[in-house]
Amino acid sequence: MTHLGTIEHVKAIYALCCKLPPFDKIQMPTPSQIQWVIVHDHELLGMYQPSPHTITISLARQSHFDTICRTVLHEMVHMLLYLQNKANYEKHDKTFKKWTAKIAAIYGYDPKEL
């Protein structure tokens, strides 16, 4: 079985998500403008840090395309809120949940999984 846990695979998933709704209408950083980190931390699925743009993906609790894609989408919402100058971009507040509900509706995900 091919392992999807390389930085190149995660960057490809991000690039794909940028070409699909709702991110296709938003100016998101290109994969090369983001620092990518792969870790094996059981306490973490993913994390976004803004300066510089960094997305960390933990493979300790995920290895399938679907799970990694949901994590990338989740971190993309944090990045989007940061780019929109939202003070609480790192919080899972009402604005964050509005975006994850929209994404869940598009892709058939449970909003609580994003």
N, C-alpha and C positions, 0 to 999 in steps of 0.2 A: 504494500500500500504506500502510495506517495504521501509524504508528509507536507502539509501546507504551511508549515511554521517558519518559513524563511522570510527575511525582510523583503525580498523581491516579490514573494507571493502576497504578503500583506500590502505592499505598495500597489500591486496589480488590483487587489480587491478595492482599495481606496480609489484608484483611478476609475474603475468600473462604477463605483458608487457616485463619483463626481459626474458621470455621464448620464445618470438616471435621475428621475424625479425623487425628491424635490431639489436636489443639489445641482441639477443641470441648468437651473435658472439663477444660480448663485455663484459669484466669483470666489471659488475656494482656492487655497494654495495648491500648486501642483505637487505631485509626490516628491519631486526633487527639492522643493522648498521646505520640506518637513524632515526633521530628524526622526528616524525610526529606531525603536529599541525593542528587542525581544528578550523577555525574561521568563523565569520559571518560578513565579511567586504565587503560592496557594491562596494568598489573601487578595489577589488582584485579578481582574479580567483585562482591564485596560485603563489607560490614564492619558489625559491630554494636559500638556503644559504649554503656556503661550509664548514664552520668550527664551529661546527661539521656539517656534512651533515644533513640538515633540509629541509623538504618539507612541506610547508604550503598550505593547500587547504581551500578556502573560500566557504562556502555553501550558501552564501547570494544570489548568482546569478546562482547557479547550483545545481541540485539534481539528475539528471538522469545519468545512467551508461555511456552513450555515451559522455556526456559533461565532467564528471569527468575523464573519460579515456583520452580524448583529453588534458585536463589540466595536468594530470599526465605525459603523453607523452611529452608535452611541457617542463615541469620541468625536465624531464629526459634528454632532449637535453641540457639544461643548465648544468646539472650535468656532462654529458658526455664531454662537452667542457671544464669544469673545470678539469676533470680527465685527459684530454689530454693537460693540461697546457696552454690552450688558455687564453690570457690576458683579452679578452673581453667576457668571458663566459656568462656574464649577459646581453650582448647586443643582439639585434635582427639584427645582421649584415649578411653579405654574407654567412659566414660559418654556422651560425645558420639556415638561410633560406635554405641552401643546405640540411641540415639534416631534417628539417621539410618537405621539398618537397619530400624527399625520403620516409618518414613515411606516408605522405599524399597519395603518389602513391601506397604504399603497402595496406593501409587500406581504400582507397576511400574517404579520407577526403579532404576538401578544404584546401590547404596549408595556406590560410589566417586565417583559424580557429585554426591553431596550433600556 
